[in-house]
Amino acid sequence: MDVFVNLLDDAFFSAIPAIGFAMVFNVPRRFLIHCALTGAFAHALRTFLLHQGLAIEWSTFAAAAFIGFTAIVFAKRHFAPPLMLAVAASIPMLPGVFAFNTVTALIQLTAQSQVSHELTDAVITNGLKTVFIVAALAGGLAMPQLLFFRTRPII
């Protein structure tokens, strides 16, 4: 029951930035609910996969693939570009905490006169996690479009 409440909380609070960024990108008002629901479900999926023990990179990839498939279905149904939904829905999954920790540790590392192994480890760990999460977002969003909008057959 605690996981279910956590997922509902996560879904609600990830729908808010999805709507906000959709408004920034001038998404028509009738499509804002689609952006919010897709962002909420994708973030809740990522949180559920994290609770199941999957790494954050793979969880983000699965959630981004969900966004990509949903965006294609949405685009075909409403005759709209798939990126209109995909970009706004994927914004809540950007790795802000890891990027912040990377930059903070990097600034602290440059301010010291000697190299600290803890700060170097923090820069490398958080920096690589940031890069891999962003790559998982990009790959997950691109994969469905690569599968559905091919000009040549797969084989």
Summary of the structure (lengths in Angstrom):
residues: 155
radius of gyration: 17.9
end to end distance: 45.6
largest distance: 59.5
contacts: 479
relative contact order: 0.13
helix: 83%
strand: 0%
